[in-house]
Amino acid sequence: MTGPRRSQGPLLSFTKMHGLGNDFMVVDAISQPFRLRPDMIRKLADRHFGVGFDQLLVVEPPGLPDVDFRYRIFNADGSEVEQCGNGARCFARFVRDQRLTNRRVIRVQTAGGVIELRIGREGWVTVNMGVPELNPAAIPFAADSRQVVYPIDVNGQLLDLSAVSMGNPHGVLLVDDVDTAPVASLGPALERHPRFPARANIGFLQVIDRGRARLRVFERGSGETLACGSGACAAVVAGHLRGLLDNRVRITVPGGDLVIEWQGEGAPVMMEGPTARVFDGQIRLPAESPQRRRGRRQTVRSHDRRP
Ligand SMILES: N[C@H](CCC[C@H](N)C(=O)O)C(=O)O
């Protein structure tokens, strides 16, 4: 077998996984070098010319004393983000399956803070997603003061929106029926609304009763996905604060069900759901141009947060 041509880059090993159809390319950057740029991530995310995924998840050695791993998350548009709930479950299963840990409870550092993952049976994982952030400035969402519901003008239409951060920003709208919700039009308009300076994930929440709800999410940087774990958490927080949902809610997203628990202000949001491994693969990356190699030597590894 001939070795790679000089113009070819390294082989990158990965595992394709999903959490309720929210799909991921998972890369172990502990056992292999990992240096990708936003343009390269966008190419890998392409469902025709690349691997195809909603998010790229990267396993790195811990950067803090009391955590087991660092977990980096990149959307399909190449933007690096703070949190991914479904991804956290798949991350936990991956590091255990790959024997990178033998622990059943792992602490993971993300750009949005430290989260704790508990690995159960048959691929089920419970995630402590941390305490939701409701202060507009920290979400970030432009508002004079904190409200449960914010009136917001979207292309001349006045809507009632809840704003929550799970480490990543979310807007939540109540709808009568998720099947007819204007996700394709309102999703992008709100994702990039000027009042969300870091953009946002937009959830369309239909309350069935105080313990059950349906949800569709137009995700920041990836578009509508079959499931959004942090979006399900944000939706339960918003529904609870509006007095419509109890502490434990079964959230049905297009890809299946998640169980979310929140005891109220100051408490963390707990999320429980399944994970699935689809296949393992390798992909040869294009060689880095000499100019980029020279540029790389002069710069510290960049943690691009936006393409
Ligand atoms: N698109 C999200 C990241 C992935 C979140 C989602 N896949 C989840 O399960 O939480 C953001 O830009 O904040």
The ligand as a Tripos MOL2 file, in Angstrom:
@<TRIPOS>MOLECULE
LIG
   13    12     1     0     0
SMALL
NO_CHARGES

@<TRIPOS>ATOM
      1 N1        -26.0480   24.9480   18.1990 N.3       1 LIG1
      2 C1        -25.6990   25.0840   19.6130 C.3       1 LIG1
      3 C2        -24.6590   24.0140   20.0130 C.3       1 LIG1
      4 C3        -25.2510   22.6000   19.9840 C.3       1 LIG1
      5 C4        -26.4250   22.4690   20.9020 C.3       1 LIG1
      6 C5        -27.2950   21.2210   20.7260 C.3       1 LIG1
      7 N2        -26.9200   20.3300   19.6840 N.3       1 LIG1
      8 C6        -27.5080   20.5000   22.0510 C.2       1 LIG1
      9 O1        -27.7530   19.2840   22.0510 O.co2     1 LIG1
     10 O2        -27.4880   21.1950   23.1010 O.co2     1 LIG1
     11 C7        -25.1150   26.4970   19.8560 C.2       1 LIG1
     12 O3        -24.6290   27.1030   18.8960 O.co2     1 LIG1
     13 O4        -25.1630   26.9480   21.0130 O.co2     1 LIG1
@<TRIPOS>BOND
     1     1     2 1
     2     2     3 1
     3     2    11 1
     4     3     4 1
     5     4     5 1
     6     5     6 1
     7     6     7 1
     8     6     8 1
     9     8     9 2
    10     8    10 1
    11    11    12 2
    12    11    13 1
@<TRIPOS>SUBSTRUCTURE
     1 LIG1         1 GROUP 0 **** ****
